[in-house]
Amino acid sequence: MLRTQQSQYSTVRAQEKPLPKRPRTFDSTSHRNKPAALPLHLAPKAPSAKATTPTRDWNKKNLIGLTLDSIQETIKGIPGVKSYTAAQIFRFLYQRGVTSIDDMLNIPTSVKDELKEHYTIDYGRVVTDHVSPSDGTRKLLVGFEDPKALVESVFIPMNGPRGTQCISSQVGCSLACTFCHTGTQKLLRNLTAGEIVGQYMIPAKDYGDLPLVKNAQRNVNNIVFMGQGEPLYNWRNVKQAIEILTHKDGIAMPKSKITVSTSGVAPGIAKLAELGGIGLAISLHATNDKLRDEIVPINKTFPIKVLMEACDQYAQAMQTCNRDSQRITFEYVMLKDVNDSFQEARDLANLLKNIPSHVNLIPFNPWPGSQYVSSPRDHIVGFSRIVEGLGVPTTIRWPRGLDVMGACGQLRTSYENQDRKRASTA
């Protein structure tokens, strides 16, 4: 079957009209994109045997997750507060990265005492911490107040010491995409803005990005909302987190360095556009409604035509913003004999021809109990060349973090299974 498809591919390529040369399909694991040696801050760590006991007083509110306006409202009645005090506290939290209110050295004692009475600083507790010795991918399982509120947050090194932090927006997910392990975990709740921002703060502190140094290169230099959950179904908290991440007096991450991925919540795409400059990624995975209804069930609510119209409107709205945000990333998981025919490659290019786009082809990352297997490597390369040859830039994102259960949702399930075993033998 594969040989037939490959010969079919060769014949079609010979018949197709030559196009202007484009850059070759980008291979995300080529030697050009691998560090020569694993940076010291990515050196493998021994995974923790059990959850760290939280020390936070859960009766106190978390300062992490508060916007500058919220801090101003919180402290306005405290004696000794000046017009600039809120901005000082905001910078201590997000630029200096202090983890104790006492470390806010130039804040009046009366203000600090009042804050300590009712507030704390908490990023979440690291339950498990795994670093891949092969590629440096670091996968954290982060816990919060309720014992079942466990989410995965992954640092993916790209070039040298720098990389991308993939963060979650919900505990579990309601969308039940059939190829996604998180789809097997029911939605428990939305994450708060503080729980979202905390997933950035943990690696930023560990890798020396905090305190922030003006004009310094950051090790965590990209943030993608591609972890567990559907970000546009938790829009209020995701929006608040993005405002903190991009605020000039806060973390000051450029908007072009943040991408929000959605499974296709078309109405929410317009809301994202209002932030002006945040990148958009679409979990597409199929080129027709019949197949997408099956593997991405939200397509029954927002079919491909509706989704593409929302993407076109987003691209038009981004014309006044940075160039990166105008281009929409379309994610396409490669499932053998499901969505990987060469005709589907042509259909994919045709679907995206009028939208500024970039395709990420993602070989399926297997997980226990899944009905799918990944398309063969050479077949994925052939698929990518067809899409690229028809004018749509394409990247193959070869799997990272296989040895640390890199597929979304795997680490949480593994930890919960181990926890149940420990409880049964106790």
C-alpha positions in Angstrom: 0.0 0.0 0.0 2.8 2.4 0.9 4.7 1.7 -2.3 1.6 2.4 -4.3 1.1 5.7 -2.5 4.7 6.6 -3.1 4.6 5.9 -6.8 1.3 7.8 -7.0 3.0 10.7 -5.3 5.9 10.6 -7.8 3.5 10.6 -10.8 1.5 13.5 -9.5 4.6 15.5 -8.7 5.8 15.1 -12.3 2.4 16.3 -13.6 2.0 19.3 -11.3 2.9 22.7 -12.6 6.3 23.8 -11.2 6.1 26.5 -8.5 8.7 29.0 -7.3 11.2 27.4 -5.0 10.3 27.6 -1.4 12.5 26.8 1.6 12.7 23.0 2.2 10.3 21.5 4.7 11.6 22.3 8.1 12.5 19.2 10.2 12.2 20.2 13.8 14.7 17.5 14.9 17.4 18.1 12.3 21.0 18.5 13.5 20.7 22.3 12.9 18.1 22.6 15.6 19.7 20.4 18.3 22.1 21.8 20.9 25.6 20.3 20.7 25.4 19.4 24.4 22.5 19.5 26.9 22.7 22.9 28.7 23.4 22.7 32.4 20.0 24.0 33.4 18.4 21.1 31.4 20.5 18.4 33.0 18.3 15.4 34.0 16.8 15.5 37.4 15.7 12.5 39.5 11.9 12.3 39.4 10.3 12.9 42.8 8.9 9.8 44.3 5.8 11.4 45.7 4.0 14.7 45.8 5.7 17.5 47.7 3.5 18.4 50.7 2.1 21.9 50.1 3.0 24.6 52.6 0.6 27.2 51.4 -2.1 28.5 53.7 -5.2 27.8 51.5 -7.2 30.3 53.5 -5.2 33.1 52.0 -5.6 34.4 48.4 -2.9 34.2 45.8 -1.2 37.4 44.6 0.0 35.5 41.5 -2.7 36.0 38.9 -3.7 39.5 40.0 -3.5 42.2 37.4 -2.1 45.7 38.1 -5.7 47.0 38.4 -6.6 44.2 40.8 -3.6 45.0 43.0 -4.5 48.7 43.0 -8.1 47.8 44.1 -6.8 45.4 46.8 -4.5 47.8 48.6 -6.3 51.2 48.1 -7.6 51.3 51.7 -4.4 50.3 53.4 -2.6 53.1 55.4 0.8 54.1 53.8 -0.2 53.2 50.2 1.1 55.6 47.6 0.0 56.1 44.0 2.9 54.0 42.8 2.7 51.2 45.4 0.6 48.8 43.3 3.1 49.1 40.4 5.9 48.3 42.8 4.2 45.2 44.1 3.3 44.2 40.5 7.0 44.4 39.5 8.2 42.5 42.6 5.8 39.7 41.7 6.4 39.3 38.0 9.7 41.0 37.2 11.7 40.3 40.4 10.0 36.9 41.0 9.9 37.3 44.8 8.2 34.3 46.5 7.8 36.0 49.9 6.0 39.3 50.7 8.8 40.1 53.1 11.2 40.3 50.1 9.3 43.4 48.8 12.0 45.6 50.3 10.8 49.1 49.5 7.1 48.4 50.3 5.9 50.0 53.6 5.8 47.6 56.4 2.2 48.4 57.1 1.3 47.4 53.6 3.3 44.2 53.7 1.7 43.2 57.1 -1.7 43.7 55.7 -0.9 41.7 52.6 0.6 38.8 54.7 -2.6 38.7 56.7 -4.7 37.9 53.7 -2.4 36.9 50.8 0.4 34.6 49.8 2.6 34.0 46.7 2.2 30.6 45.2 3.1 29.1 41.8 1.7 25.7 42.5 3.5 22.6 43.8 5.7 20.5 41.6 4.4 17.0 42.1 6.7 15.3 39.6 9.6 16.6 37.6 11.0 14.6 34.6 13.8 15.7 32.2 14.5 13.7 29.1 18.2 12.7 29.0 17.9 12.4 25.2 16.5 15.8 24.2 16.1 17.9 27.4 12.3 18.0 27.3 11.2 18.8 30.9 7.7 17.7 31.9 6.2 18.9 35.2 3.1 17.7 36.9 1.9 20.7 38.9 -0.7 20.5 41.7 -2.9 23.0 43.4 -5.3 23.1 46.4 -7.6 20.2 45.5 -5.7 16.9 45.3 -7.1 16.0 41.9 -6.2 19.3 40.3 -3.0 18.1 38.5 -1.9 19.6 35.2 1.0 19.0 32.9 3.4 21.8 31.9 6.3 21.0 29.5 9.5 22.9 28.6 10.6 22.0 25.1 14.2 23.1 24.3 14.6 24.4 20.7 17.9 26.1 20.1 20.7 26.1 22.6 19.5 26.8 26.2 16.2 28.5 25.0 12.9 26.9 24.5 9.1 26.9 24.6 6.9 26.4 27.7 3.7 24.5 26.9 1.0 25.3 29.5 -2.4 23.9 30.4 -5.6 25.9 30.8 -8.0 23.4 32.3 -7.8 20.3 34.6 -8.9 17.7 32.1 -10.8 18.4 28.9 -14.4 18.2 27.7 -13.7 17.9 23.9 -12.8 14.1 23.7 -10.6 14.3 20.7 -10.0 10.6 20.0 -6.2 10.8 19.4 -5.5 12.9 22.5 -4.9 11.2 25.9 -6.3 14.2 27.8 -9.6 13.5 26.0 -9.9 10.4 28.1 -9.8 12.5 31.3 -13.0 14.3 32.2 -13.0 18.0 32.7 -12.7 18.8 36.5 -12.5 22.6 36.4 -10.9 25.7 34.8 -7.5 26.8 36.0 -7.4 30.3 37.5 -5.2 33.0 36.0 -2.7 32.5 38.9 -2.5 28.7 38.2 -1.8 29.5 34.5 0.8 32.1 35.1 2.4 29.9 37.8 3.2 27.4 35.0 5.5 30.0 33.4 6.9 31.3 36.7 8.3 27.8 37.8 10.6 27.3 34.9 11.4 31.0 34.5 12.7 30.9 38.1 14.5 27.6 37.6 16.3 28.7 34.4 17.4 32.1 35.7 15.0 34.3 33.7 13.8 36.0 37.0 14.7 38.6 38.1 14.2 40.0 34.6 17.2 41.7 33.1 16.5 44.4 30.4 17.4 43.3 26.9 18.6 39.9 28.2 17.8 36.7 26.2 15.3 34.6 28.0 15.6 30.8 28.3 11.8 30.5 28.4 11.3 32.6 25.3 8.0 31.3 23.9 4.7 30.3 25.6 2.1 28.1 23.9 -1.3 27.3 25.3 -1.2 23.7 23.9 -1.4 21.7 27.1 -4.4 20.2 28.7 -7.8 21.8 28.1 -9.4 24.1 25.6 -8.1 27.7 26.2 -11.1 29.4 24.6 -13.5 27.6 27.0 -11.6 29.2 29.9 -11.3 32.6 28.1 -11.7 34.9 31.1 -8.8 33.4 33.0 -6.7 32.8 29.9 -7.1 36.4 28.9 -6.2 37.6 32.4 -3.1 35.5 32.3 -2.1 36.8 28.9 -2.5 40.4 30.1 -0.1 39.6 33.0 2.4 37.8 30.8 2.5 40.7 28.3 2.2 43.7 30.6 5.3 46.0 30.2 5.6 46.4 34.0 5.1 42.6 34.5 6.6 39.7 32.7 6.7 41.7 29.4 6.6 38.8 27.1 6.2 40.0 23.5 2.7 39.1 22.2 4.4 37.5 19.2 6.0 35.0 21.5 2.6 33.7 22.8 0.3 31.3 20.9 -3.1 30.1 21.8 -4.2 26.8 20.3 -7.9 25.9 19.9 -9.6 22.7 18.7 -12.0 24.9 16.8 -14.1 27.1 19.1 -14.9 29.5 16.2 -16.6 32.3 18.2 -13.7 32.5 20.6 -11.2 33.3 17.8 -12.7 36.8 17.4 -12.1 37.4 21.2 -8.5 36.4 20.8 -8.1 38.8 17.9 -9.1 41.6 20.2 -5.9 41.2 22.2 -4.0 42.2 19.0 -0.9 40.2 18.2 -1.3 36.9 20.0 -0.6 33.9 17.7 -3.3 31.5 16.8 -3.0 27.7 16.3 -5.8 25.5 15.1 -5.9 21.7 15.9 -7.3 20.8 12.5 -6.3 17.1 11.9 -8.7 16.5 9.0 -9.8 18.2 5.8 -13.4 17.1 5.6 -16.3 17.3 8.1 -17.0 13.5 8.1 -13.6 12.6 9.4 -13.2 15.6 11.6 -16.6 14.9 13.3 -15.1 11.6 14.3 -11.7 12.5 15.6 -12.4 16.2 16.7 -16.0 16.0 17.9 -16.3 19.8 18.4 -16.5 19.9 14.6 -20.1 18.9 14.9 -20.8 22.3 16.5 -18.3 24.4 14.5 -17.7 22.6 11.1 -14.7 23.3 8.9 -16.4 26.0 6.8 -17.3 28.0 9.9 -13.9 27.5 11.4 -12.1 28.7 8.2 -14.3 31.8 8.1 -13.3 32.6 11.6 -9.6 32.1 10.7 -9.9 34.4 7.7 -11.4 37.1 9.8 -8.7 36.7 12.4 -6.0 37.0 9.7 -7.6 40.2 8.4 -7.7 41.6 12.0 -4.0 40.9 12.5 -2.9 42.9 9.4 -2.0 45.8 11.6 -0.1 43.7 14.1 3.2 41.8 13.9 3.8 39.5 10.9 4.0 36.4 13.0 0.5 36.8 14.3 -1.0 37.2 10.8 0.1 33.6 10.0 -2.1 30.9 11.6 -0.5 27.6 12.5 -2.6 24.5 11.6 -1.7 21.4 13.6 -2.2 18.1 11.8 -1.5 14.8 13.7 -0.4 12.0 11.3 -2.6 8.9 11.9 -1.8 5.9 9.7 -4.5 5.0 7.2 -6.9 7.6 8.8 -6.0 11.1 7.6 -2.6 10.6 5.9 -3.4 9.9 2.3 -1.6 12.0 -0.4 -5.0 13.2 -1.6 -5.6 14.6 1.9 -2.3 16.4 1.6 -3.6 18.1 -1.5 -6.9 18.8 0.1 -5.1 20.4 3.1 -3.1 22.7 0.9 -6.3 23.6 -1.0 -8.2 24.3 2.2 -5.5 26.7 3.4 -4.5 28.4 0.1 -6.3 31.7 0.8 -5.2 32.0 4.5 -1.7 33.0 5.7 -0.8 29.7 7.3 1.9 27.3 8.4 1.2 23.6 8.8 2.7 21.6 11.7 2.7 17.9 10.9 2.8 15.9 14.1 3.6 12.2 14.1 1.2 10.5 16.5 2.7 10.1 20.0 1.3 6.7 21.2 -0.3 6.2 24.6 -1.7 3.0 26.2 -5.1 2.0 24.9 -5.0 4.3 21.8 -6.6 2.9 18.6 -4.1 4.8 16.4 -0.5 4.4 15.2 1.7 7.0 13.6 2.2 7.2 9.9 5.6 6.0 8.8 8.4 8.5 8.8 9.0 8.4 5.0 5.3 8.7 4.4 5.1 11.8 6.6 8.0 13.3 4.6 6.2 12.6 1.3 2.9 14.2 2.7 4.8 17.3 3.8 6.5 17.8 0.4 3.1 17.7 -1.3 1.7 20.4 1.0 4.8 22.4 0.7 5.0 22.0 -3.0 1.4 23.4 -3.3 2.5 26.6 -1.6 1.9 26.1 2.2 4.9 26.2 4.4 5.2 23.0 6.4 7.1 21.8 9.5 7.4 18.2 10.7 7.4 18.2 14.5 9.1 14.9 15.3 8.1 13.6 18.8 10.0 15.0 21.8 9.9 13.7 25.4 8.9 10.1 24.6 10.9 8.9 27.6 9.1 11.4 29.9 5.6 10.5 28.7 5.4 13.5 26.5 2.0 12.9 25.0 -0.5 15.3 26.6 -2.2 13.7 29.6 0.1 10.7 29.9 2.1 11.9 32.9 -1.0 12.8 35.0 -2.6 9.4 34.2 0.7 7.6 35.1 0.9 9.5 38.4 -2.7 8.8 39.4 -2.3 5.1 38.6 0.8 4.9 40.8 -1.0 6.8 43.5 -3.8 4.3 43.5 -1.3 1.4 43.7 0.4 3.1 46.7 -3.0 3.5 48.4 -4.0 -0.1 47.8 -0.8 -1.5 49.2 -0.7 0.9 52.2 
